[in-house]
Amino acid sequence: MTLGKRLLLYSARDPSAAPLAAATAPWGCMVSACSSLDELRGCLQGGEFDMVLVEPSTSLQRLVTEANSDDALKLTLAEVEKRHIQRVLASTDGNKTRAARVLGIDTKTLYNKLKSYKSSEAVARKRLGTSSMTIL
């Protein structure tokens, strides 16, 4: 069965969403995968997708509960900036040059910001993995 639609995948268990991509391969969709919850949020807010698969459902519930406007007022400026960059990237289909132009910043600046987001996510994942191992 070929759908020919745009599909967005997110898996909290596997940042590359490989199992979801393999399961949906026969659908014939143009697949985009998000490696973090922040990236998923940006893609949902700025991108146009026909279908979205999120694993596990608690990740989607977390996004929905964060949509409360009172919570948005508690965000740091850095977090607001990060989310906006993710939305703009999603709206430009990941084209960093166009996204930098829309944001009004140099392409190198955008690359540096994205690099810092990835390194901070890796540190957070490491902490989460370490803390869950000590609990076991």
SEROFI-603682 format. One record per residue: x, z, y of N, C-alpha, C in turn; chain; residue number from 0. Coordinates in Angstrom, 2 decimals. Each point is the difference from the previous one (the first is absolute). Example, Ala and Ser with C-alpha at 12.3 -4.5 7.8 and 13.67 -1.06 7.14 Angstrom:
REM residues 2
@n_X->13.19; n_Z->7.80; n_Y->-5.69; ca_X->-0.89; ca_Z->0.00; ca_Y->1.19; c_X->0.90; c_Z->0.00; c_Y->1.20; chain->A; resi->0
@n_X->-0.35; n_Z->-0.72; n_Y->1.05; ca_X->0.82; ca_Z->0.06; ca_Y->1.19; c_X->-0.77; c_Z->0.73; c_Y->1.09; chain->A; resi->1
//
This chain:
REM residues 136
@n_X->0.86; n_Z->0.00; n_Y->-1.18; ca_X->-0.86; ca_Z->0.00; ca_Y->1.18; c_X->0.90; c_Z->0.00; c_Y->1.23; chain->A; resi->0
@n_X->-0.18; n_Z->-0.97; n_Y->0.88; ca_X->0.79; ca_Z->-0.09; ca_Y->1.22; c_X->-0.90; c_Z->0.28; c_Y->1.20; chain->A; resi->1
@n_X->0.38; n_Z->1.01; n_Y->0.78; ca_X->-0.80; ca_Z->0.39; ca_Y->1.15; c_X->0.50; c_Z->-0.63; c_Y->1.30; chain->A; resi->2
@n_X->1.33; n_Z->-0.14; n_Y->0.15; ca_X->0.56; ca_Z->-0.57; ca_Y->1.21; c_X->-0.23; c_Z->0.84; c_Y->1.24; chain->A; resi->3
@n_X->-0.05; n_Z->1.29; n_Y->-0.17; ca_X->-0.26; ca_Z->0.91; ca_Y->1.11; c_X->1.27; c_Z->0.79; c_Y->0.32; chain->A; resi->4
@n_X->-0.03; n_Z->0.69; n_Y->1.14; ca_X->1.12; ca_Z->0.87; ca_Y->0.39; c_X->-0.24; c_Z->1.39; c_Y->-0.55; chain->A; resi->5
@n_X->0.94; n_Z->0.49; n_Y->-0.78; ca_X->-0.12; ca_Z->1.28; ca_Y->-0.68; c_X->1.09; c_Z->0.95; c_Y->0.49; chain->A; resi->6
@n_X->-0.39; n_Z->1.22; n_Y->0.34; ca_X->0.93; ca_Z->1.03; ca_Y->0.44; c_X->0.06; c_Z->1.07; c_Y->-1.08; chain->A; resi->7
@n_X->1.22; n_Z->0.34; n_Y->-0.43; ca_X->0.20; ca_Z->1.00; ca_Y->-1.05; c_X->0.76; c_Z->1.20; c_Y->0.52; chain->A; resi->8
@n_X->-0.38; n_Z->1.18; n_Y->-0.46; ca_X->0.76; ca_Z->1.22; ca_Y->0.30; c_X->-0.06; c_Z->0.91; c_Y->-1.21; chain->A; resi->9
@n_X->1.17; n_Z->0.49; n_Y->-0.40; ca_X->0.07; ca_Z->0.95; ca_Y->-1.10; c_X->0.91; c_Z->1.14; c_Y->0.40; chain->A; resi->10
@n_X->-0.54; n_Z->1.20; n_Y->0.02; ca_X->0.80; ca_Z->1.18; ca_Y->0.32; c_X->1.01; c_Z->0.27; c_Y->-1.11; chain->A; resi->11
@n_X->-0.31; n_Z->-0.44; n_Y->-1.21; ca_X->0.89; ca_Z->0.24; ca_Y->-1.14; c_X->1.20; c_Z->-0.94; c_Y->-0.02; chain->A; resi->12
@n_X->-0.21; n_Z->-1.22; n_Y->0.52; ca_X->1.05; ca_Z->-1.03; ca_Y->-0.02; c_X->-0.02; c_Z->-0.74; c_Y->1.33; chain->A; resi->13
@n_X->0.98; n_Z->0.26; n_Y->0.89; ca_X->0.00; ca_Z->-0.62; ca_Y->1.33; c_X->-0.06; c_Z->-1.53; c_Y->-0.02; chain->A; resi->14
@n_X->0.48; n_Z->-0.64; n_Y->-1.06; ca_X->-0.07; ca_Z->-1.46; ca_Y->-0.06; c_X->-1.34; c_Z->-0.48; c_Y->-0.56; chain->A; resi->15
@n_X->-0.82; n_Z->0.93; n_Y->-0.50; ca_X->-1.32; ca_Z->-0.31; ca_Y->-0.57; c_X->0.09; c_Z->-1.03; c_Y->-1.13; chain->A; resi->16
@n_X->1.09; n_Z->0.03; n_Y->-0.75; ca_X->0.21; ca_Z->-0.97; ca_Y->-1.08; c_X->-1.11; c_Z->-0.01; c_Y->-1.05; chain->A; resi->17
@n_X->-0.47; n_Z->1.18; n_Y->-0.47; ca_X->-1.08; ca_Z->-0.04; ca_Y->-1.00; c_X->-1.29; c_Z->-0.63; c_Y->0.54; chain->A; resi->18
@n_X->-0.33; n_Z->0.30; n_Y->1.25; ca_X->-1.20; ca_Z->-0.60; ca_Y->0.60; c_X->0.18; c_Z->-1.50; c_Y->0.18; chain->A; resi->19
@n_X->1.19; n_Z->-0.41; n_Y->0.43; ca_X->0.27; ca_Z->-1.43; ca_Y->0.19; c_X->-0.09; c_Z->-0.74; c_Y->-1.33; chain->A; resi->20
@n_X->0.52; n_Z->0.60; n_Y->-1.06; ca_X->-0.04; ca_Z->-0.64; ca_Y->-1.32; c_X->-1.45; c_Z->-0.10; c_Y->-0.50; chain->A; resi->21
@n_X->-0.78; n_Z->1.05; n_Y->0.24; ca_X->-1.39; ca_Z->0.01; ca_Y->-0.47; c_X->-0.86; c_Z->-1.01; c_Y->0.76; chain->A; resi->22
@n_X->0.34; n_Z->-0.27; n_Y->1.24; ca_X->-0.82; ca_Z->-0.91; ca_Y->0.82; c_X->0.57; c_Z->-1.42; c_Y->0.07; chain->A; resi->23
@n_X->1.13; n_Z->-0.25; n_Y->-0.64; ca_X->0.65; ca_Z->-1.33; ca_Y->0.06; c_X->-0.94; c_Z->-1.14; c_Y->-0.40; chain->A; resi->24
@n_X->-0.82; n_Z->0.17; n_Y->-1.05; ca_X->-0.88; ca_Z->-1.11; ca_Y->-0.39; c_X->-1.06; c_Z->-0.35; c_Y->1.05; chain->A; resi->25
@n_X->-0.20; n_Z->0.84; n_Y->0.98; ca_X->-1.02; ca_Z->-0.25; ca_Y->1.02; c_X->0.40; c_Z->-1.13; c_Y->0.93; chain->A; resi->26
@n_X->1.29; n_Z->-0.29; n_Y->0.11; ca_X->0.47; ca_Z->-1.09; ca_Y->0.86; c_X->-0.09; c_Z->0.31; c_Y->1.48; chain->A; resi->27
@n_X->0.13; n_Z->1.26; n_Y->0.35; ca_X->-0.08; ca_Z->0.42; ca_Y->1.41; c_X->1.37; c_Z->-0.03; c_Y->0.66; chain->A; resi->28
@n_X->-0.02; n_Z->-0.07; n_Y->1.32; ca_X->1.23; ca_Z->0.19; ca_Y->0.77; c_X->0.14; c_Z->1.51; c_Y->0.13; chain->A; resi->29
@n_X->1.05; n_Z->0.56; n_Y->-0.60; ca_X->0.14; ca_Z->1.45; ca_Y->-0.11; c_X->1.00; c_Z->0.54; c_Y->1.00; chain->A; resi->30
@n_X->-0.40; n_Z->1.08; n_Y->0.67; ca_X->0.89; ca_Z->0.78; ca_Y->0.86; c_X->-0.02; c_Z->1.42; c_Y->-0.53; chain->A; resi->31
@n_X->1.16; n_Z->0.64; n_Y->-0.03; ca_X->0.06; ca_Z->1.38; ca_Y->-0.49; c_X->0.54; c_Z->0.91; c_Y->1.10; chain->A; resi->32
@n_X->-0.54; n_Z->1.18; n_Y->0.06; ca_X->0.45; ca_Z->1.01; ca_Y->0.96; c_X->0.82; c_Z->1.03; c_Y->-0.75; chain->A; resi->33
@n_X->1.11; n_Z->0.42; n_Y->0.59; ca_X->0.86; ca_Z->0.96; ca_Y->-0.69; c_X->-0.22; c_Z->1.42; c_Y->0.48; chain->A; resi->34
@n_X->-0.80; n_Z->0.19; n_Y->1.04; ca_X->-0.27; ca_Z->1.35; ca_Y->0.48; c_X->-1.43; c_Z->0.09; c_Y->0.52; chain->A; resi->35
@n_X->-0.49; n_Z->1.21; n_Y->0.11; ca_X->-1.35; ca_Z->0.22; ca_Y->0.50; c_X->-0.11; c_Z->-0.45; c_Y->1.45; chain->A; resi->36
@n_X->1.07; n_Z->0.20; n_Y->0.78; ca_X->0.00; ca_Z->-0.45; ca_Y->1.39; c_X->-0.10; c_Z->-1.52; c_Y->0.09; chain->A; resi->37
@n_X->0.72; n_Z->-0.68; n_Y->-0.87; ca_X->-0.06; ca_Z->-1.46; ca_Y->-0.02; c_X->-1.39; c_Z->-0.48; c_Y->-0.41; chain->A; resi->38
@n_X->-0.61; n_Z->0.69; n_Y->-0.97; ca_X->-1.36; ca_Z->-0.34; ca_Y->-0.42; c_X->-0.96; c_Z->0.17; c_Y->1.17; chain->A; resi->39
@n_X->0.14; n_Z->1.10; n_Y->0.72; ca_X->-0.85; ca_Z->0.26; ca_Y->1.16; c_X->0.13; c_Z->-1.13; c_Y->1.02; chain->A; resi->40
@n_X->1.24; n_Z->-0.40; n_Y->0.27; ca_X->0.24; ca_Z->-1.09; ca_Y->0.94; c_X->-0.60; c_Z->-1.31; c_Y->-0.46; chain->A; resi->41
@n_X->0.15; n_Z->-0.30; n_Y->-1.28; ca_X->-0.55; ca_Z->-1.25; ca_Y->-0.53; c_X->-1.53; c_Z->0.00; c_Y->0.05; chain->A; resi->42
@n_X->-0.59; n_Z->1.13; n_Y->-0.29; ca_X->-1.46; ca_Z->0.08; ca_Y->0.06; c_X->-0.51; c_Z->-0.14; c_Y->1.42; chain->A; resi->43
@n_X->0.72; n_Z->0.55; n_Y->0.95; ca_X->-0.44; ca_Z->-0.05; ca_Y->1.39; c_X->0.32; c_Z->-1.33; c_Y->0.66; chain->A; resi->44
@n_X->1.06; n_Z->-0.66; n_Y->-0.41; ca_X->0.41; ca_Z->-1.20; ca_Y->0.70; c_X->-0.08; c_Z->-1.28; c_Y->-0.79; chain->A; resi->45
@n_X->-0.20; n_Z->0.08; n_Y->-1.29; ca_X->0.02; ca_Z->-1.20; ca_Y->-0.81; c_X->-1.39; c_Z->-0.43; c_Y->-0.43; chain->A; resi->46
@n_X->-0.06; n_Z->-1.19; n_Y->-0.53; ca_X->-1.26; ca_Z->-0.52; ca_Y->-0.51; c_X->0.17; c_Z->-0.28; c_Y->-1.48; chain->A; resi->47
@n_X->-0.60; n_Z->0.85; n_Y->-0.81; ca_X->0.09; ca_Z->-0.14; ca_Y->-1.44; c_X->-1.40; c_Z->-0.08; c_Y->-0.58; chain->A; resi->48
@n_X->-0.15; n_Z->-0.79; n_Y->-1.04; ca_X->-1.29; ca_Z->-0.14; ca_Y->-0.65; c_X->-0.26; c_Z->1.15; c_Y->-0.97; chain->A; resi->49
@n_X->1.08; n_Z->0.49; n_Y->-0.61; ca_X->-0.11; ca_Z->1.10; ca_Y->-0.96; c_X->1.17; c_Z->0.95; c_Y->0.17; chain->A; resi->50
@n_X->-0.26; n_Z->1.28; n_Y->-0.26; ca_X->1.04; ca_Z->1.03; ca_Y->0.07; c_X->-0.10; c_Z->0.85; c_Y->-1.25; chain->A; resi->51
@n_X->1.11; n_Z->0.18; n_Y->-0.70; ca_X->0.05; ca_Z->0.90; ca_Y->-1.15; c_X->0.94; c_Z->1.14; c_Y->0.33; chain->A; resi->52
@n_X->-0.51; n_Z->1.22; n_Y->-0.14; ca_X->0.78; ca_Z->1.20; ca_Y->0.32; c_X->0.00; c_Z->0.90; c_Y->-1.23; chain->A; resi->53
@n_X->1.20; n_Z->0.43; n_Y->-0.38; ca_X->0.16; ca_Z->0.86; ca_Y->-1.17; c_X->0.84; c_Z->1.21; c_Y->0.39; chain->A; resi->54
@n_X->-0.38; n_Z->1.20; n_Y->-0.21; ca_X->-1.29; ca_Z->0.49; ca_Y->-0.47; c_X->-1.01; c_Z->0.08; c_Y->1.13; chain->A; resi->55
@n_X->-1.24; n_Z->0.27; n_Y->-0.36; ca_X->-1.06; ca_Z->0.03; ca_Y->1.01; c_X->0.20; c_Z->1.13; c_Y->1.01; chain->A; resi->56
@n_X->0.76; n_Z->1.02; n_Y->-0.36; ca_X->0.24; ca_Z->1.09; ca_Y->0.95; c_X->0.78; c_Z->-0.49; c_Y->1.22; chain->A; resi->57
@n_X->0.80; n_Z->-1.04; n_Y->-0.16; ca_X->0.72; ca_Z->-0.57; ca_Y->1.14; c_X->-0.98; c_Z->-0.60; c_Y->1.00; chain->A; resi->58
@n_X->-1.01; n_Z->-0.68; n_Y->-0.51; ca_X->-1.01; ca_Z->-0.58; ca_Y->0.87; c_X->-0.83; c_Z->1.10; c_Y->0.67; chain->A; resi->59
@n_X->-0.31; n_Z->1.05; n_Y->-0.75; ca_X->-0.74; ca_Z->1.12; ca_Y->0.58; c_X->0.80; c_Z->0.65; c_Y->1.11; chain->A; resi->60
@n_X->1.30; n_Z->0.09; n_Y->-0.18; ca_X->0.87; ca_Z->0.58; ca_Y->1.03; c_X->-0.04; c_Z->-0.84; c_Y->1.29; chain->A; resi->61
@n_X->0.03; n_Z->-1.32; n_Y->-0.16; ca_X->-0.08; ca_Z->-0.88; ca_Y->1.16; c_X->-1.34; c_Z->0.17; c_Y->0.73; chain->A; resi->62
@n_X->-1.08; n_Z->0.11; n_Y->-0.75; ca_X->-1.32; ca_Z->0.13; ca_Y->0.60; c_X->-0.13; c_Z->1.32; c_Y->0.75; chain->A; resi->63
@n_X->0.52; n_Z->1.07; n_Y->-0.57; ca_X->-0.11; ca_Z->1.30; ca_Y->0.67; c_X->0.90; c_Z->0.07; c_Y->1.23; chain->A; resi->64
@n_X->1.09; n_Z->-0.78; n_Y->0.01; ca_X->0.88; ca_Z->-0.03; ca_Y->1.17; c_X->-0.59; c_Z->-0.80; c_Y->1.14; chain->A; resi->65
@n_X->-1.08; n_Z->-0.74; n_Y->-0.25; ca_X->-0.59; ca_Z->-0.84; ca_Y->1.02; c_X->-0.75; c_Z->0.80; c_Y->1.06; chain->A; resi->66
@n_X->-0.11; n_Z->1.30; n_Y->-0.19; ca_X->-0.68; ca_Z->0.86; ca_Y->0.97; c_X->0.72; c_Z->-0.08; c_Y->1.34; chain->A; resi->67
@n_X->-0.73; n_Z->-0.20; n_Y->1.08; ca_X->0.62; ca_Z->-0.16; ca_Y->1.32; c_X->0.72; c_Z->1.26; c_Y->0.46; chain->A; resi->68
@n_X->-0.45; n_Z->1.18; n_Y->-0.42; ca_X->0.70; ca_Z->1.24; ca_Y->0.36; c_X->1.40; c_Z->0.02; c_Y->-0.59; chain->A; resi->69
@n_X->0.15; n_Z->-0.53; n_Y->-1.20; ca_X->1.31; ca_Z->-0.06; ca_Y->-0.64; c_X->0.93; c_Z->-0.94; c_Y->0.75; chain->A; resi->70
@n_X->-0.55; n_Z->-1.07; n_Y->0.55; ca_X->0.82; ca_Z->-0.97; ca_Y->0.74; c_X->0.61; c_Z->0.65; c_Y->1.24; chain->A; resi->71
@n_X->-0.68; n_Z->0.95; n_Y->0.58; ca_X->0.51; ca_Z->0.67; ca_Y->1.19; c_X->1.15; c_Z->0.96; c_Y->-0.33; chain->A; resi->72
@n_X->0.16; n_Z->0.33; n_Y->-1.27; ca_X->1.06; ca_Z->0.92; ca_Y->-0.42; c_X->1.27; c_Z->-0.74; c_Y->-0.42; chain->A; resi->73
@n_X->-0.03; n_Z->-1.33; n_Y->0.00; ca_X->1.16; ca_Z->-0.78; ca_Y->-0.41; c_X->1.10; c_Z->0.05; c_Y->1.05; chain->A; resi->74
@n_X->1.22; n_Z->-0.04; n_Y->-0.49; ca_X->1.14; ca_Z->-0.09; ca_Y->0.93; c_X->0.08; c_Z->-1.42; c_Y->0.54; chain->A; resi->75
@n_X->0.69; n_Z->-0.14; n_Y->1.12; ca_X->0.17; ca_Z->-1.33; ca_Y->0.59; c_X->0.75; c_Z->-0.93; c_Y->-0.97; chain->A; resi->76
@n_X->0.96; n_Z->0.55; n_Y->-0.71; ca_X->0.76; ca_Z->-0.80; ca_Y->-0.98; c_X->-0.92; c_Z->-0.52; c_Y->-1.10; chain->A; resi->77
@n_X->-0.94; n_Z->0.82; n_Y->-0.45; ca_X->-0.93; ca_Z->-0.42; ca_Y->-1.05; c_X->-0.96; c_Z->-1.07; c_Y->0.52; chain->A; resi->78
@n_X->-0.46; n_Z->0.15; n_Y->1.23; ca_X->-0.88; ca_Z->-1.01; ca_Y->0.61; c_X->0.75; c_Z->-1.33; c_Y->0.11; chain->A; resi->79
@n_X->1.26; n_Z->0.07; n_Y->0.42; ca_X->0.81; ca_Z->-1.21; ca_Y->0.12; c_X->0.17; c_Z->-0.67; c_Y->-1.36; chain->A; resi->80
@n_X->0.31; n_Z->0.79; n_Y->-1.02; ca_X->0.21; ca_Z->-0.53; ca_Y->-1.34; c_X->-1.27; c_Z->-0.69; c_Y->-0.51; chain->A; resi->81
@n_X->-1.14; n_Z->0.64; n_Y->0.18; ca_X->-1.25; ca_Z->-0.58; ca_Y->-0.46; c_X->-0.32; c_Z->-1.30; c_Y->0.74; chain->A; resi->82
@n_X->0.28; n_Z->-0.02; n_Y->1.30; ca_X->-0.27; ca_Z->-1.20; ca_Y->0.78; c_X->0.90; c_Z->-1.15; c_Y->-0.46; chain->A; resi->83
@n_X->1.26; n_Z->0.29; n_Y->-0.24; ca_X->0.92; ca_Z->-1.02; ca_Y->-0.48; c_X->-0.48; c_Z->-0.55; c_Y->-1.34; chain->A; resi->84
@n_X->-0.47; n_Z->0.87; n_Y->-0.89; ca_X->-0.50; ca_Z->-0.44; ca_Y->-1.31; c_X->-1.23; c_Z->-0.89; c_Y->0.17; chain->A; resi->85
@n_X->-0.89; n_Z->0.34; n_Y->0.92; ca_X->-1.19; ca_Z->-0.83; ca_Y->0.25; c_X->0.39; c_Z->-1.38; c_Y->0.52; chain->A; resi->86
@n_X->0.93; n_Z->-0.03; n_Y->0.96; ca_X->0.42; ca_Z->-1.27; ca_Y->0.57; c_X->0.70; c_Z->-0.85; c_Y->-1.06; chain->A; resi->87
@n_X->0.84; n_Z->0.61; n_Y->-0.83; ca_X->0.66; ca_Z->-0.74; ca_Y->-1.08; c_X->-1.03; c_Z->-0.59; c_Y->-0.95; chain->A; resi->88
@n_X->-1.01; n_Z->0.78; n_Y->-0.33; ca_X->-1.05; ca_Z->-0.50; ca_Y->-0.90; c_X->-0.74; c_Z->-1.17; c_Y->0.64; chain->A; resi->89
@n_X->-0.25; n_Z->0.09; n_Y->1.30; ca_X->-0.74; ca_Z->-1.07; ca_Y->0.67; c_X->0.82; c_Z->-1.29; c_Y->0.14; chain->A; resi->90
@n_X->1.33; n_Z->0.11; n_Y->-0.08; ca_X->0.86; ca_Z->-1.19; ca_Y->0.06; c_X->0.46; c_Z->-0.42; c_Y->-1.40; chain->A; resi->91
@n_X->-0.66; n_Z->0.52; n_Y->-1.02; ca_X->0.33; ca_Z->-0.30; ca_Y->-1.40; c_X->1.46; c_Z->0.33; c_Y->-0.33; chain->A; resi->92
@n_X->0.52; n_Z->1.05; n_Y->0.60; ca_X->1.36; ca_Z->0.45; ca_Y->-0.28; c_X->1.08; c_Z->-0.75; c_Y->0.76; chain->A; resi->93
@n_X->-0.36; n_Z->-0.89; n_Y->0.89; ca_X->0.97; ca_Z->-0.75; ca_Y->0.78; c_X->0.58; c_Z->0.92; c_Y->1.08; chain->A; resi->94
@n_X->1.23; n_Z->0.44; n_Y->-0.21; ca_X->0.61; ca_Z->0.99; ca_Y->0.88; c_X->0.31; c_Z->-0.55; c_Y->1.40; chain->A; resi->95
@n_X->0.33; n_Z->-1.27; n_Y->0.07; ca_X->0.30; ca_Z->-0.61; ca_Y->1.30; c_X->-1.26; c_Z->-0.04; c_Y->0.87; chain->A; resi->96
@n_X->-1.11; n_Z->-0.45; n_Y->-0.59; ca_X->-1.26; ca_Z->-0.02; ca_Y->0.76; c_X->-0.47; c_Z->1.40; c_Y->0.33; chain->A; resi->97
@n_X->0.17; n_Z->0.95; n_Y->-0.95; ca_X->-0.42; ca_Z->1.38; ca_Y->0.23; c_X->0.79; c_Z->0.61; c_Y->1.16; chain->A; resi->98
@n_X->1.30; n_Z->-0.25; n_Y->0.04; ca_X->0.83; ca_Z->0.52; ca_Y->1.09; c_X->-0.46; c_Z->-0.58; c_Y->1.33; chain->A; resi->99
@n_X->-0.34; n_Z->-1.27; n_Y->0.00; ca_X->-0.48; ca_Z->-0.65; ca_Y->1.23; c_X->-1.31; c_Z->0.65; c_Y->0.46; chain->A; resi->100
@n_X->-0.93; n_Z->0.24; n_Y->-0.93; ca_X->-1.28; ca_Z->0.64; ca_Y->0.32; c_X->0.22; c_Z->1.41; c_Y->0.53; chain->A; resi->101
@n_X->0.93; n_Z->0.71; n_Y->-0.62; ca_X->0.30; ca_Z->1.38; ca_Y->0.40; c_X->0.79; c_Z->0.08; c_Y->1.30; chain->A; resi->102
@n_X->0.61; n_Z->-1.10; n_Y->0.39; ca_X->0.79; ca_Z->-0.01; ca_Y->1.23; c_X->1.35; c_Z->0.66; c_Y->-0.16; chain->A; resi->103
@n_X->0.55; n_Z->-0.09; n_Y->-1.22; ca_X->1.32; ca_Z->0.59; ca_Y->-0.26; c_X->0.90; c_Z->-1.07; c_Y->-0.62; chain->A; resi->104
@n_X->1.29; n_Z->0.27; n_Y->0.00; ca_X->0.97; ca_Z->-0.88; ca_Y->-0.60; c_X->-0.15; c_Z->0.04; c_Y->-1.53; chain->A; resi->105
@n_X->0.26; n_Z->-1.12; n_Y->-0.65; ca_X->-0.10; ca_Z->-0.07; ca_Y->-1.46; c_X->0.93; c_Z->1.01; c_Y->-0.66; chain->A; resi->106
@n_X->1.19; n_Z->0.17; n_Y->0.54; ca_X->0.96; ca_Z->0.97; ca_Y->-0.55; c_X->-0.57; c_Z->1.42; c_Y->0.07; chain->A; resi->107
@n_X->-0.68; n_Z->0.32; n_Y->1.10; ca_X->-0.62; ca_Z->1.31; ca_Y->0.14; c_X->-1.06; c_Z->0.22; c_Y->-1.07; chain->A; resi->108
@n_X->-0.80; n_Z->-1.03; n_Y->-0.25; ca_X->-1.03; ca_Z->0.10; ca_Y->-1.04; c_X->0.65; c_Z->0.22; c_Y->-1.37; chain->A; resi->109
@n_X->1.04; n_Z->-0.77; n_Y->-0.31; ca_X->0.69; ca_Z->0.19; ca_Y->-1.28; c_X->0.55; c_Z->1.42; c_Y->-0.13; chain->A; resi->110
@n_X->0.58; n_Z->0.53; n_Y->1.07; ca_X->0.54; ca_Z->1.36; ca_Y->-0.04; c_X->-1.10; c_Z->1.03; c_Y->-0.23; chain->A; resi->111
@n_X->-1.14; n_Z->-0.18; n_Y->0.66; ca_X->-1.10; ca_Z->0.93; ca_Y->-0.19; c_X->-0.51; c_Z->-0.04; c_Y->-1.43; chain->A; resi->112
@n_X->-0.17; n_Z->-1.20; n_Y->-0.55; ca_X->-0.46; ca_Z->-0.13; ca_Y->-1.38; c_X->0.98; c_Z->0.61; c_Y->-0.98; chain->A; resi->113
@n_X->1.28; n_Z->-0.17; n_Y->0.28; ca_X->1.04; ca_Z->0.58; ca_Y->-0.86; c_X->-0.08; c_Z->1.52; c_Y->0.04; chain->A; resi->114
@n_X->-0.21; n_Z->0.57; n_Y->1.17; ca_X->-0.09; ca_Z->1.47; ca_Y->0.10; c_X->-1.26; c_Z->0.51; c_Y->-0.69; chain->A; resi->115
@n_X->-1.09; n_Z->-0.77; n_Y->0.05; ca_X->-1.23; ca_Z->0.43; ca_Y->-0.70; c_X->0.23; c_Z->0.03; c_Y->-1.50; chain->A; resi->116
@n_X->0.68; n_Z->-1.02; n_Y->-0.52; ca_X->0.26; ca_Z->-0.05; ca_Y->-1.44; c_X->0.90; c_Z->1.14; c_Y->-0.45; chain->A; resi->117
@n_X->1.02; n_Z->0.32; n_Y->0.80; ca_X->0.91; ca_Z->1.08; ca_Y->-0.39; c_X->-0.72; c_Z->1.35; c_Y->0.05; chain->A; resi->118
@n_X->-0.88; n_Z->0.20; n_Y->0.97; ca_X->-0.73; ca_Z->1.27; ca_Y->0.07; c_X->-1.00; c_Z->0.11; c_Y->-1.14; chain->A; resi->119
@n_X->-0.59; n_Z->-1.14; n_Y->-0.43; ca_X->-0.91; ca_Z->0.02; ca_Y->-1.14; c_X->0.75; c_Z->0.31; c_Y->-1.28; chain->A; resi->120
@n_X->1.22; n_Z->-0.51; n_Y->-0.13; ca_X->0.81; ca_Z->0.27; ca_Y->-1.19; c_X->0.35; c_Z->1.48; c_Y->-0.08; chain->A; resi->121
@n_X->0.32; n_Z->0.59; n_Y->1.14; ca_X->0.30; ca_Z->1.44; ca_Y->0.03; c_X->-1.24; c_Z->0.80; c_Y->-0.39; chain->A; resi->122
@n_X->-1.15; n_Z->-0.40; n_Y->0.53; ca_X->-1.25; ca_Z->0.71; ca_Y->-0.33; c_X->-0.33; c_Z->-0.12; c_Y->-1.49; chain->A; resi->123
@n_X->0.21; n_Z->-1.22; n_Y->-0.57; ca_X->-0.24; ca_Z->-0.16; ca_Y->-1.44; c_X->0.94; c_Z->0.85; c_Y->-0.82; chain->A; resi->124
@n_X->1.26; n_Z->0.08; n_Y->0.45; ca_X->0.99; ca_Z->0.80; ca_Y->-0.72; c_X->-0.40; c_Z->1.47; c_Y->0.02; chain->A; resi->125
@n_X->-0.42; n_Z->0.48; n_Y->1.17; ca_X->-0.45; ca_Z->1.39; ca_Y->0.11; c_X->-1.19; c_Z->0.26; c_Y->-0.89; chain->A; resi->126
@n_X->-0.95; n_Z->-0.92; n_Y->0.00; ca_X->-1.19; ca_Z->0.15; ca_Y->-0.82; c_X->0.36; c_Z->0.02; c_Y->-1.47; chain->A; resi->127
@n_X->0.90; n_Z->-0.87; n_Y->-0.41; ca_X->0.45; ca_Z->-0.05; ca_Y->-1.39; c_X->0.74; c_Z->1.25; c_Y->-0.39; chain->A; resi->128
@n_X->0.84; n_Z->0.52; n_Y->0.92; ca_X->0.76; ca_Z->1.22; ca_Y->-0.27; c_X->-0.92; c_Z->1.19; c_Y->-0.12; chain->A; resi->129
@n_X->-0.96; n_Z->0.10; n_Y->0.93; ca_X->-0.89; ca_Z->1.16; ca_Y->-0.02; c_X->-0.91; c_Z->-0.01; c_Y->-1.22; chain->A; resi->130
@n_X->-0.44; n_Z->-1.20; n_Y->-0.45; ca_X->-0.85; ca_Z->-0.05; ca_Y->-1.18; c_X->0.79; c_Z->0.32; c_Y->-1.26; chain->A; resi->131
@n_X->1.31; n_Z->-0.29; n_Y->0.00; ca_X->0.82; ca_Z->0.32; ca_Y->-1.17; c_X->0.21; c_Z->1.50; c_Y->-0.09; chain->A; resi->132
@n_X->0.15; n_Z->0.67; n_Y->1.13; ca_X->0.22; ca_Z->1.43; ca_Y->-0.06; c_X->-1.25; c_Z->0.74; c_Y->-0.43; chain->A; resi->133
@n_X->-1.18; n_Z->-0.59; n_Y->0.27; ca_X->-1.25; ca_Z->0.63; ca_Y->-0.43; c_X->-0.14; c_Z->-0.05; c_Y->-1.50; chain->A; resi->134
@n_X->0.43; n_Z->-1.11; n_Y->-0.59; ca_X->-0.10; ca_Z->-0.14; ca_Y->-1.46; c_X->0.92; c_Z->0.96; c_Y->-0.63; chain->A; resi->135
//
